[in-house]
Amino acid sequence: MEPWDEMDPIASAGTSADRVRAWLAAQPLVPVAVGLILGIALDSRWPTPVLLAVGGFVVAGVLIAVARSNEMARAAALFLAALPVGAARHDLAVRHWPSDHVVRYCGPGPTLVRLTGTVLTQPVIAPASSGYVEWIARPPRTRMLLAADSLATDSGPVAVSGTVGLTVREPVAHAVAGDRVEIFGTLYRPGRPANPGELDYSLISHRRGVLARAVCSLAAHVQPRPGSATTHGHMARFRRWMRSTMLEDTYEAAEPGAEILASMVLGQRSAVSRPVNDAFTTVGVVHYLSVSGAHVGMLAGVVWLIGIAAGASRRTCAGWVLVVITAYGLLAEPRPPIWRAVIVGDLACVAVLLRRPIRSANWLALAAICLLMVRPTQLFEPGFQLSFLTVLALLFVAPRAHAAAVQLIRRLRGCDDPLLQQPIQDMLNPPSTARRIVRGTAATLGLWLSLSLVAWIASAPIVAYHFHRLSVWGWFNNLLVLPLVWVTQVLGLAKTTLSALVPPLGSLLGAPLRLAADWLVDLVMALSHLPGAVLPTPAVPTWVLWAGLFVAVLWLAARKLGIAHRTVGLVGFALALPAAWTLAPRGHGDACVIDVLAVGQGAACMVHLPDGRSFAYDMGSLSNDDLYCWTIERYLACQHVGRLEAVILSHAHLDHYAALPDLLAHRRVGRLFVPPHFLATAHRGGASPRLRKVLGELDAVARPIQRADRLTGTSPVTVEVLWPPPLGAFPLEHANDTSLVLRIAYAGRSVLLCGDIGSVPQQALMASTDLKADVLLSPHHGSIDPTVADFVTFVDPAHVVRSGGYASETAERLAEVLEGRHFWDTAVHGAVRIRITPDDLDVTGWRVP
């Protein structure tokens, strides 16, 4: 029976209107949840005036009073009443802060402060984020949330409030959740995105109630102070004891199996290292690393089965499940996905205990209402969206999809005749026990395949929207991984419990638990190497998600409302066309576009040709440990770039190539060009042995280019190499001076990209080459060399762009020598876009200073 047909009166109602009324009468909270969600979404885009919200609520109240017997009118009134409530709740959550909030003490830049507060979350010690290669060894960092209460000022301490996100650049082992500490560091507001497609950390932090962040350089800058809130501290110590209990007699060191046990069983998501996390992400089963609905459902299922085996009633089983999953939610690391799943499960158990019918949509709506009223900004988090949309798809879409698949298979086998149906055939020719087992196994596998496919299809748009990737084999990998996840989860919980109650029995489970965890890790690692495991996707507009959701709801309701399937298909096709057009690769018309990205202390430029092809000039940073993940990947998705025709590295310095291995590992790259000195190991400008090894692992062949060369296949854009000369033709003492200097010309305009060349190459170029250009990417990140003023005058650009980590004294000195030319600094303006058309040249910054 489908979830829609949970009430016989709904299925037997005559007209479409009668069915809608019956369904709304059985699911009265659905209009409330929908109105609440829409109100929150609308207020996030357009702040709702108070008078409009109050007026809508009054109108809804009148409708409720008038339309008592009309289910459709009452549902509309509930929807209208919830709409302003959602808007008002969101407004209170994001726009109203106390006058003593610590964010009011943040200056325009980082401010040195001495701040006292209580640690709200268990400090997470994790390695600094890095990409494919950890080029620079950095100590693990510590992250935690701090409830501020006092700030030192020149006139003495002042009382403050608010939550501060704290990062310490060293491990902090002397603080736990609940401790009161004093920190000495820099306080700042989370920054706005500096590049197209980048995450807006300011908005994300704001929605989580964290308006200010602080950074401490040393662990010694976090000092305990009297007045600890012991409840949080005791819980944190208890969670650490649970982890040691589970891992005792299982693992002796921080191995991958120990990491996934701490994450999957105890909800300690931060315990997972980057390689393990990347493998689970590639395979499409990263959701198993975060305790959520699947884990809580597994635990509830085990408890329910034990209750049934013990002969307990349905209500007794529900009571056991309620107690167990609630205790699990309290003892696991406090994270939103855990509590979302626990609240949904608890509400279902309460419905059974009260002998109320479990209306799937109704109790999911109630869970959403509870969560959004506590923190409405959860609506915009991928975890919330994935949790509810996947559950809704499994409840409402999976049964229909499975039935349709079974019907199709019967038709293909020629068994769709009523007389050939399986029950009738079994009556005529009773099957053997072996045949029943085979048939039952096949039916179970078919059901699991349907569930996995539906869950994958439902989650894929959300994953692509937030993370710009699609796990191609996720639906299949989920089937392979799920049994091992279930065994690992059950054994881990059993060992933790038994080790606490009967230690000898718990020790016996150490070996099988380790075996299951190791098998799970090995399986995921093997699946992560399947060809085409992850497909990069372009940025998905929000309206595409809403359109897909509308078509899915229309398809589900079509049969009950008497809507022809042809109509649903036409609507889907009509919406699919503009969606495909929006997601398709695109060019820039008749323009050549060069984006100088803001990557901190480094350089990364993207060149987009008029025909839609793209190539990169440099790809590195010293300020961003994982440049590809946080900047490059999202930029490429935003620009709908799937393949790069070429990557050109100016020279072999880390701040110009750090992200190259990640780019080669995740994207299709046609050619890799380097200066001839890059390949000469004996030369000072040669690549490091480590970089050479990485390029060999990725099967990347570096091709040398030098002065007088031109890139082919870029017409009508001309890309010519002005420097360096052939190897040995000119004495170059420094690696910077071997940088590739490119001139990109189009429609009578040109841009000069200079790498890190110093005075010697600048003088040589001025003596031998016509360097005239409209835009100059300043050499060596704006460094002031003795010849830089003459060099700028010789090039005579209208615009000068500096790629640097922060606005510095060097940038100010560079601006002084430009003699009134337009000066652009990525540290101030964010990414700088140079757009050349046949009629114009336009230079703009991504953000306004």
C-alpha positions in Angstrom: 0.0 0.0 0.0 1.4 3.4 -0.9 1.8 6.1 1.7 -0.8 8.2 -0.1 -3.3 5.3 0.5 -2.7 5.0 4.3 -6.4 5.8 4.9 -8.9 3.8 3.0 -11.3 6.8 2.8 -8.7 8.7 0.8 -8.3 5.9 -1.7 -12.1 5.4 -2.0 -13.0 9.1 -2.2 -14.9 9.8 -5.5 -13.8 13.0 -7.1 -10.3 14.6 -7.1 -11.5 17.3 -4.7 -12.8 14.7 -2.3 -9.4 12.9 -2.3 -7.6 16.2 -1.6 -9.9 17.0 1.2 -9.6 13.5 2.7 -5.8 13.7 2.5 -5.6 17.1 4.0 -7.8 16.0 6.9 -5.4 13.1 7.6 -2.3 15.3 7.2 -3.2 18.7 8.8 0.4 19.7 9.6 1.6 19.5 6.0 0.2 23.0 5.0 1.7 24.4 8.2 5.2 23.0 7.4 5.0 24.2 3.8 3.9 27.6 4.9 6.7 27.8 7.5 9.3 26.7 5.0 8.1 29.2 2.3 8.0 32.0 4.9 11.6 31.4 5.9 12.7 31.2 2.3 10.9 34.4 1.3 12.2 36.4 4.3 15.8 35.3 3.6 15.4 36.9 0.1 13.1 39.8 0.9 12.8 40.9 4.5 9.1 40.9 5.4 7.7 44.1 6.9 6.1 43.6 10.3 2.7 45.0 9.2 2.5 42.6 6.3 3.3 39.7 8.5 0.8 40.7 11.1 -1.8 41.3 8.4 -1.3 37.9 6.9 -1.6 36.2 10.2 -4.9 38.1 11.0 -6.3 37.2 7.6 -5.4 33.5 8.2 -7.1 33.6 11.6 -10.3 34.9 10.0 -10.2 32.2 7.4 -9.7 29.5 10.0 -12.7 30.8 12.0 -14.9 31.0 8.9 -13.9 27.8 7.1 -14.3 25.2 9.9 -16.0 22.6 7.8 -14.1 23.1 4.5 -10.9 21.2 4.7 -9.3 22.9 1.7 -10.1 26.3 3.0 -8.8 25.4 6.4 -5.6 24.0 4.9 -5.1 27.3 3.0 -5.7 29.3 6.1 -3.1 27.2 8.1 -0.7 27.7 5.2 -1.3 31.5 5.3 -0.9 31.6 9.1 2.4 29.7 9.0 3.8 31.9 6.2 4.3 35.0 8.4 5.3 32.9 11.4 8.2 31.5 9.3 9.1 34.9 8.1 9.0 36.4 11.6 11.0 33.5 13.1 13.7 33.9 10.4 13.8 37.6 10.9 14.3 37.2 14.7 17.1 34.6 14.1 19.2 36.6 11.7 18.5 40.3 12.1 18.1 41.0 15.8 21.2 40.8 18.1 21.7 42.2 21.6 23.5 45.6 22.0 26.4 43.9 23.9 27.1 41.3 21.2 30.8 40.8 20.7 30.6 41.4 17.0 30.1 45.1 17.8 33.7 45.2 18.9 35.0 43.9 15.6 36.9 46.6 13.6 37.2 46.9 9.8 40.1 44.4 10.0 41.4 41.8 12.5 41.4 43.2 16.0 43.7 42.0 18.7 41.6 41.1 21.8 41.7 39.3 25.1 38.3 37.5 25.4 36.8 35.3 28.1 34.0 32.8 27.5 32.7 29.2 27.9 33.6 26.4 25.5 30.3 25.3 23.9 31.5 22.4 21.7 34.1 19.8 22.2 37.4 21.1 20.7 38.1 19.4 17.4 41.8 18.8 16.6 42.3 18.1 13.0 45.0 18.5 10.4 45.1 21.7 8.4 43.1 21.3 5.2 45.2 20.3 2.3 44.6 19.0 -1.2 46.1 16.2 -3.2 49.6 17.0 -1.7 50.5 18.5 1.6 53.2 20.7 0.3 53.9 22.4 3.7 53.7 20.5 7.0 51.6 22.4 9.4 50.5 21.4 12.9 47.0 20.2 13.5 44.5 23.0 14.2 41.9 23.1 16.9 38.3 24.4 16.3 35.6 25.1 18.9 32.7 27.4 19.6 33.0 29.9 22.5 30.1 31.7 24.3 31.7 35.1 25.0 31.0 36.8 28.4 33.9 39.3 28.9 36.2 41.4 26.8 39.2 43.3 28.0 39.4 46.9 27.0 41.6 49.9 27.9 39.1 50.9 30.5 38.7 47.4 32.0 36.7 44.3 31.2 33.2 44.8 29.7 30.4 42.2 29.6 29.7 40.9 26.1 27.5 38.1 24.6 27.4 36.0 21.5 29.0 33.0 20.0 32.5 33.1 18.6 34.1 30.6 16.3 37.6 30.0 17.5 40.5 28.5 15.6 43.8 27.8 17.2 46.8 27.0 15.0 48.0 24.3 17.4 46.4 21.3 19.1 44.6 22.4 22.3 44.5 19.4 24.7 43.8 21.3 28.0 40.2 22.5 27.2 37.0 20.6 26.9 33.3 21.6 26.4 32.1 23.4 29.4 35.4 24.9 30.4 35.7 28.7 30.9 38.8 30.0 29.1 40.5 33.2 28.3 41.9 33.6 24.8 44.4 36.1 23.3 44.1 36.5 19.5 42.6 38.4 16.7 38.8 38.9 16.4 37.2 39.5 13.0 34.0 39.2 11.0 33.8 36.3 8.6 34.7 37.6 5.1 32.5 37.8 2.0 33.4 35.6 -1.0 36.3 36.9 -3.0 35.7 34.9 -6.1 32.8 33.8 -8.3 31.2 30.6 -7.0 32.9 30.7 -3.6 31.0 29.9 -0.4 29.7 32.9 1.4 31.2 32.1 4.9 29.8 35.3 6.2 26.3 34.2 5.4 26.8 30.6 6.5 28.3 31.7 9.9 25.5 34.3 10.3 22.8 31.6 9.8 24.5 29.5 12.4 24.5 32.4 14.9 28.3 32.9 14.7 28.8 36.6 13.8 32.4 36.8 14.9 35.5 34.6 14.6 38.8 34.5 16.4 42.2 33.1 15.7 44.9 32.2 18.2 48.4 31.4 17.0 49.5 29.2 20.0 47.8 26.8 22.3 49.2 28.8 25.2 47.0 31.7 24.1 44.0 29.6 25.4 44.1 29.6 29.2 41.6 28.0 31.6 39.8 30.3 34.0 37.7 29.4 37.1 33.9 29.1 36.7 33.6 26.1 34.4 30.2 24.9 33.4 30.7 21.3 34.4 27.7 19.7 32.6 29.2 20.2 29.2 32.6 19.1 30.5 31.3 15.9 32.0 29.5 15.0 28.8 32.6 15.6 26.8 34.7 13.4 29.1 32.0 10.7 29.0 32.1 10.7 25.1 35.9 10.4 25.2 35.5 7.5 27.6 33.0 5.8 25.3 35.4 6.1 22.3 38.2 4.6 24.3 35.9 1.8 25.4 34.8 1.0 21.9 38.4 1.1 20.5 40.0 -0.9 23.4 41.1 -4.3 22.2 40.1 -3.2 18.6 42.7 -0.6 17.5 45.9 0.5 19.1 46.6 3.5 16.9 44.7 6.1 14.8 44.0 3.9 11.9 41.3 4.4 9.2 39.1 1.8 10.8 39.2 3.6 14.2 38.3 6.8 12.5 35.2 5.5 10.9 34.1 3.7 14.1 34.3 7.0 16.1 32.4 8.8 13.4 29.7 6.2 12.5 29.0 4.9 15.9 29.6 7.9 18.2 28.9 10.7 15.8 32.4 12.1 16.2 32.6 13.3 12.6 35.8 15.3 13.1 37.7 12.0 13.8 37.8 11.2 10.0 40.9 12.1 8.2 40.9 13.8 4.8 41.9 10.7 2.7 39.1 8.5 4.2 36.6 11.3 3.9 37.5 11.9 0.2 37.2 8.1 -0.6 33.7 8.0 1.0 32.7 11.2 -0.9 33.9 9.8 -4.2 32.0 6.5 -3.7 28.9 8.5 -2.8 28.4 7.0 0.7 29.8 9.9 2.8 26.5 10.2 4.5 27.3 7.0 6.4 30.2 8.9 8.1 27.8 11.3 9.7 25.4 9.8 12.1 21.9 10.7 10.7 18.7 9.0 9.8 20.3 5.9 8.4 22.2 5.2 11.6 19.4 6.0 13.9 17.1 3.9 11.7 19.5 0.9 11.9 19.6 1.3 15.7 15.9 1.5 16.0 15.4 -1.5 13.7 17.8 -3.6 15.8 15.9 -2.7 19.0 12.6 -3.3 17.4 13.6 -6.7 16.2 14.9 -7.6 19.6 11.6 -6.6 21.1 9.7 -8.7 18.6 11.9 -11.7 19.3 11.3 -11.2 23.0 7.6 -11.3 22.4 7.0 -7.6 23.3 4.0 -5.7 22.0 4.1 -3.0 19.3 3.8 -0.3 21.9 6.4 -1.8 24.1 8.9 -2.0 21.2 8.1 1.7 20.4 8.9 2.6 24.0 12.2 0.8 23.9 13.1 2.4 20.7 12.2 5.9 22.1 14.4 5.4 25.1 17.4 4.0 23.2 17.5 6.5 20.3 17.0 9.4 22.6 19.8 8.2 24.9 22.0 7.7 21.8 21.3 11.3 20.7 22.3 12.6 24.1 25.5 10.6 24.3 26.7 11.0 20.7 28.6 14.1 19.7 25.9 16.8 19.5 25.3 17.5 15.8 22.2 18.7 13.9 21.9 15.5 11.7 21.8 13.3 14.8 19.1 15.3 16.5 17.1 15.6 13.3 16.9 11.8 13.0 16.2 11.4 16.7 13.3 13.9 16.7 11.8 12.2 13.7 12.1 8.7 15.3 10.8 9.9 18.6 7.7 11.4 17.1 7.0 8.2 15.3 7.4 6.3 18.5 5.1 8.7 20.3 2.4 8.2 17.6 2.6 4.4 18.2 2.4 4.8 22.0 -0.6 7.1 21.7 -2.2 4.6 19.3 -2.4 7.3 16.7 -2.1 6.4 13.0 1.4 7.1 11.6 0.8 9.5 8.7 4.2 9.6 7.0 3.8 13.2 5.7 2.2 14.4 8.9 5.0 13.2 11.3 7.7 14.4 8.9 5.9 17.8 8.8 5.8 17.9 12.6 9.5 17.1 12.8 10.3 19.9 10.3 8.2 22.3 12.3 9.9 21.5 15.6 13.4 21.8 14.1 12.7 25.0 12.1 11.1 26.8 15.0 14.2 26.1 17.1 16.6 27.2 14.4 14.9 28.3 11.1 18.2 28.7 9.2 18.6 24.9 9.2 16.4 25.1 6.1 19.4 26.2 4.0 21.8 23.5 5.2 22.5 20.5 2.9 22.1 18.1 5.8 18.5 19.2 6.5 17.5 19.2 2.8 19.1 15.8 2.2 17.5 14.3 5.3 13.9 15.3 4.6 13.9 15.0 0.8 15.5 11.6 0.8 13.0 10.3 3.4 10.1 11.7 1.5 11.4 10.1 -1.7 11.8 6.7 0.0 8.3 6.9 1.5 6.4 8.2 -1.5 8.4 7.7 -4.7 10.1 4.4 -4.0 6.9 2.3 -3.7 5.6 3.7 -7.0 9.0 3.2 -8.7 9.4 -0.3 -7.5 5.8 -1.3 -8.6 6.4 0.3 -12.0 9.7 -1.6 -12.4 8.1 -4.9 -11.4 5.3 -4.3 -13.9 7.8 -3.5 -16.6 9.8 -6.7 -15.9 6.6 -8.8 -16.1 5.6 -7.2 -19.4 9.1 -7.9 -20.9 8.9 -11.5 -19.7 5.4 -11.8 -21.2 3.9 -12.4 -17.7 1.5 -9.5 -17.5 -1.5 -11.6 -18.2 -3.7 -12.0 -15.1 -3.6 -15.8 -15.4 0.2 -15.7 -15.4 0.5 -13.7 -12.1 2.7 -15.4 -9.6 0.0 -16.1 -6.9 -2.1 -18.0 -9.5 0.9 -19.9 -10.8 1.9 -20.9 -7.3 -1.6 -22.3 -6.7 -1.4 -24.4 -9.9 2.2 -25.4 -9.4 3.5 -25.0 -5.8 7.2 -23.9 -5.8 9.9 -25.8 -3.9 11.6 -24.3 -0.8 14.7 -23.6 -2.8 12.7 -21.8 -5.4 10.9 -19.7 -2.8 14.3 -18.7 -1.3 15.7 -17.7 -4.6 12.6 -15.7 -5.5 12.5 -14.0 -2.1 16.2 -13.1 -2.4 15.6 -11.7 -5.9 12.6 -9.7 -4.7 14.6 -8.3 -1.7 17.5 -7.3 -3.9 15.1 -5.7 -6.4 13.4 -3.7 -3.5 16.8 -2.6 -2.2 17.9 -1.6 -5.7 14.7 0.5 -6.1 15.3 2.2 -2.7 18.9 2.9 -3.5 18.1 4.4 -7.0 15.3 6.6 -5.6 17.5 7.8 -2.8 20.3 8.6 -5.2 18.1 10.4 -7.7 16.5 12.4 -4.8 19.8 13.4 -3.3 21.8 14.0 -6.5 20.4 17.5 -7.3 21.0 18.7 -3.7 24.6 17.3 -3.8 25.2 19.0 -7.1 23.7 22.2 -5.9 25.9 22.4 -2.8 29.0 20.5 -3.7 29.1 20.7 -7.6 29.7 17.0 -8.0 27.8 13.8 -8.8 28.8 10.3 -7.6 28.0 8.3 -10.8 28.0 4.9 -9.1 26.5 6.1 -5.8 23.3 4.1 -6.2 25.2 0.9 -6.8 27.9 1.5 -4.2 25.3 2.1 -1.6 24.0 -1.5 -2.0 27.5 -2.9 -1.6 28.4 -0.8 1.4 25.2 -0.9 3.4 25.5 -4.5 4.8 29.0 -3.7 6.1 27.8 -0.4 7.5 25.0 -2.2 9.3 27.3 -4.8 10.8 29.9 -2.3 11.9 27.3 0.0 13.5 25.7 -2.9 15.4 29.0 -4.4 16.5 30.3 -1.0 17.5 27.3 -0.2 19.7 27.3 -3.7 21.2 31.0 -3.5 22.1 30.7 -0.1 23.6 27.7 -1.2 25.8 29.1 -4.6 26.8 32.6 -3.1 27.5 30.9 -0.7 30.0 28.7 -3.4 31.6 30.6 -6.7 31.2 34.2 -5.9 30.0 35.2 -9.5 29.2 32.3 -9.9 26.8 33.1 -6.5 25.2 36.7 -7.6 24.6 35.4 -10.6 22.6 33.9 -8.3 20.1 37.1 -6.4 19.5 38.4 -8.7 16.7 35.2 -9.0 14.7 34.6 -5.2 15.0 38.1 -4.5 13.7 37.5 -7.0 10.8 34.2 -5.4 9.8 35.6 -1.9 10.0 38.7 -2.8 8.0 36.6 -4.6 5.3 34.4 -1.5 5.1 37.4 0.8 4.6 39.0 -1.6 2.0 35.8 -1.8 0.1 35.3 1.9 -0.1 38.9 2.5 -1.1 38.5 0.0 -3.9 35.2 1.5 -5.1 36.8 5.0 -5.1 39.1 3.9 -7.9 36.3 2.9 -10.3 36.5 4.8 -13.6 34.3 7.9 -13.7 33.4 7.6 -10.0 32.8 11.4 -9.6 31.5 13.7 -12.3 32.0 17.5 -11.8 28.7 19.4 -12.3 28.1 23.0 -13.1 26.4 25.3 -10.6 22.7 24.4 -10.3 20.4 27.4 -9.9 17.8 27.3 -7.1 14.9 27.4 -9.5 16.0 24.2 -11.1 15.6 22.4 -7.7 12.2 23.9 -7.2 11.1 22.9 -10.7 12.3 19.3 -10.1 10.4 19.2 -6.8 7.2 20.5 -8.5 7.4 17.8 -11.2 7.9 15.1 -8.6 4.9 16.2 -6.5 2.8 16.5 -9.7 3.8 13.0 -10.7 2.9 11.6 -7.3 -0.5 13.4 -7.2 -1.4 12.8 -10.9 -3.3 9.5 -10.4 -5.2 10.7 -7.3 -6.2 14.0 -8.9 -7.0 12.5 -12.3 -4.2 14.3 -14.1 -3.1 12.5 -17.3 0.5 11.1 -17.3 0.9 12.8 -20.7 0.3 16.2 -19.0 2.9 15.4 -16.3 5.4 14.5 -19.0 4.7 17.7 -21.0 5.2 19.8 -17.9 8.4 18.0 -17.0 9.7 18.4 -20.6 8.8 22.1 -20.6 10.8 22.6 -17.5 13.7 20.4 -18.5 14.4 22.4 -21.6 15.3 25.7 -19.8 17.0 23.7 -17.1 19.3 22.0 -19.7 20.0 25.3 -21.3 20.9 26.8 -18.0 23.3 23.9 -17.1 24.9 23.5 -20.5 28.5 24.8 -21.1 28.4 28.4 -22.3 30.8 30.8 -23.8 31.1 34.6 -23.3 29.7 35.6 -26.6 32.2 37.6 -28.6 34.3 38.4 -25.6 37.6 37.2 -24.3 37.5 37.1 -20.5 40.5 36.9 -18.1 39.8 36.4 -14.4 42.6 37.1 -12.0 41.4 35.1 -9.0 41.9 36.2 -5.4 43.9 33.4 -3.9 45.9 35.1 -1.2 49.7 35.0 -1.5 49.8 33.3 -4.9 48.6 33.5 -8.5 45.8 31.9 -10.5 44.3 33.2 -13.7 41.6 31.8 -15.9 41.3 32.7 -19.6 38.0 32.1 -21.4 38.1 32.3 -25.2 35.1 33.6 -27.2 34.3 30.1 -28.4 33.8 28.8 -24.8 37.1 27.1 -24.4 39.3 27.9 -21.4 42.9 27.6 -20.1 44.7 28.5 -16.9 47.8 30.6 -16.2 49.3 29.5 -12.8 47.4 27.7 -10.1 49.0 28.2 -6.7 48.8 29.9 -3.3 50.6 29.9 0.0 47.6 31.3 1.9 45.0 28.7 0.9 45.9 25.2 2.0 43.3 23.6 -0.3 43.0 26.1 -3.1 41.3 23.7 -5.5 38.5 22.6 -3.1 37.6 26.0 -1.8 38.2 28.2 -4.8 39.1 26.6 -8.1 36.5 23.9 -8.2 33.6 26.2 -7.2 34.8 28.8 -9.7 34.9 26.3 -12.6 31.4 25.1 -11.6 30.1 28.7 -11.5 31.6 29.3 -15.0 30.3 25.9 -16.4 33.9 24.9 -17.3 34.3 21.1 -17.5 37.5 20.9 -19.4 40.6 23.1 -19.5 42.4 23.2 -22.9 45.7 23.9 -21.2 47.4 24.9 -17.9 50.4 27.2 -18.2 52.7 27.3 -15.2 54.9 30.5 -15.1 57.7 28.9 -13.0 58.4 26.3 -10.4 57.4 28.1 -7.2 54.8 26.7 -4.9 52.6 29.8 -4.9 52.1 29.3 -8.6 51.5 25.5 -8.8 50.2 24.3 -5.4 46.7 23.4 -6.7 47.9 21.8 -10.0 47.8 18.2 -8.7 44.2 18.6 -7.6 43.2 20.1 -10.8 44.8 17.3 -12.8 43.2 14.7 -10.5 39.7 16.1 -10.8 39.4 17.8 -14.1 40.2 17.0 -17.7 43.2 19.0 -18.8 44.4 19.0 -22.4 48.1 20.2 -22.2 50.5 21.3 -19.5 53.0 24.0 -20.6 56.1 25.1 -18.5 59.2 27.1 -19.2 62.2 25.1 -20.3 63.9 25.7 -17.0 61.1 23.9 -15.2 62.3 20.6 -16.6 66.0 21.2 -16.0 66.7 19.6 -12.7 70.1 21.2 -12.4 68.8 24.7 -12.9 67.6 26.8 -10.0 64.3 27.2 -11.7 63.7 23.5 -11.9 60.7 21.7 -10.4 61.1 20.0 -7.1 61.5 16.2 -7.1 58.2 16.0 -5.2 56.4 17.8 -7.9 58.0 15.7 -10.6 56.8 12.6 -8.7 53.3 13.9 -8.4 53.1 14.7 -12.1 54.3 11.2 -12.9 51.6 9.7 -10.7 49.0 11.7 -12.6 50.4 10.9 -16.0 50.9 14.6 -16.7 53.4 15.4 -19.4 54.9 18.9 -19.1 55.8 20.5 -22.4 58.3 23.4 -22.6 57.5 26.6 -24.3 59.8 29.6 -24.6 60.2 33.0 -26.2 58.7 33.4 -29.7 56.4 30.4 -29.3 52.6 30.9 -29.8 49.8 28.7 -28.5 47.8 27.0 -31.2 44.1 26.6 -31.3 43.2 29.8 -29.6 42.1 31.8 -32.6 40.9 34.6 -32.8 42.8 35.2 -29.6 46.6 35.3 -29.9 48.7 34.0 -27.0 52.4 34.6 -27.5 55.4 33.8 -25.2 57.7 36.8 -24.6 59.9 35.3 -21.9 62.1 33.3 -21.1 64.6 32.7 -23.9 65.9 29.1 -24.5 67.7 27.3 -21.8 71.3 28.6 -21.5 70.8 31.5 -23.9 70.6 34.1 -21.1 72.1 33.9 -17.5 69.2 33.7 -15.0 70.1 33.5 -11.3 66.7 33.1 -9.8 63.7 30.8 -10.4 61.4 33.9 -10.5 63.3 35.2 -13.5 62.5 32.1 -15.5 58.8 32.9 -15.4 56.8 32.6 -18.5 55.6 36.0 -19.7 52.5 35.9 -21.9 50.8 38.5 -24.0 47.1 37.7 -24.8 45.8 39.8 -27.6 42.2 40.1 -29.0 40.4 42.7 -31.0 43.2 45.2 -30.9 43.6 45.0 -27.1 46.2 43.0 -25.1 46.9 41.8 -21.5 50.5 41.1 -20.2 50.9 38.3 -17.7 54.3 38.6 -16.1 54.7 35.8 -13.5 57.4 36.7 -11.0 60.0 38.3 -13.2 62.5 40.7 -11.5 64.7 43.5 -12.7 66.9 41.5 -15.0 64.1 40.1 -17.2 62.3 43.4 -17.1 65.4 45.2 -18.5 66.0 42.6 -21.1 62.4 42.8 -22.3 62.4 46.5 -22.4 65.6 46.4 -24.5 64.3 43.9 -27.1 60.5 43.6 -27.1 57.5 45.8 -27.8 55.6 45.3 -24.5 52.7 47.6 -25.1 49.5 46.3 -23.4 46.2 47.7 -22.1 46.3 45.6 -18.9 49.3 44.5 -16.9 49.4 41.8 -14.2 52.1 43.3 -12.1 55.3 41.2 -11.8 56.0 39.3 -8.6 52.6 40.1 -6.9 53.3 43.9 -7.1 56.8 43.7 -5.7 58.7 47.0 -5.9 61.9 46.3 -8.0 64.3 49.1 -9.0 63.0 48.9 -12.6 59.3 48.5 -11.9 58.4 52.2 -12.5 60.3 52.2 -15.9 58.7 48.8 -16.7 55.1 50.1 -16.1 55.9 53.2 -18.1 57.3 51.1 -21.0 54.2 48.8 -21.0 52.0 51.9 -20.7 48.8 50.0 -19.4 45.6 51.7 -18.6 45.0 49.1 -15.8 47.4 47.4 -13.5 46.3 44.3 -11.5 48.1 43.0 -8.4 47.6 39.4 -7.2 48.4 39.5 -3.5 47.5 38.1 -0.1 46.6 41.3 1.7 46.6 45.1 1.2 50.1 45.9 2.2 52.7 48.7 2.2 54.1 47.2 -1.0 50.7 47.6 -2.6 50.6 51.2 -1.5 54.1 51.9 -3.0 53.1 50.2 -6.2 50.0 52.4 -6.5 52.2 55.5 -6.1 54.3 54.7 -9.2 51.3 54.1 -11.5 50.9 57.8 -12.3 47.1 57.8 -12.2 46.5 54.5 -13.9 43.7 52.3 -12.6 45.0 50.0 -9.9 43.3 46.7 -9.0 44.3 44.6 -6.0 42.8 41.1 -5.4 43.3 41.6 -1.7 40.9 44.5 -1.8 38.7 44.0 -4.9 38.5 40.2 -4.9 38.8 38.5 -8.3 39.5 41.0 -11.0 37.7 40.4 -14.4 39.2 41.7 -17.6 36.6 41.5 -20.4 37.6 42.3 -24.0 35.1 42.7 -26.7 35.5 43.9 -30.3 34.2 47.3 -29.1 35.4 47.8 -25.6 37.7 46.8 -22.7 36.2 46.6 -19.2 38.0 45.8 -15.9 35.9 45.1 -12.8 36.4 43.8 -9.3 34.3 40.9 -7.8 33.5 42.8 -4.6 33.3 46.5 -3.8 35.9 47.6 -1.2 
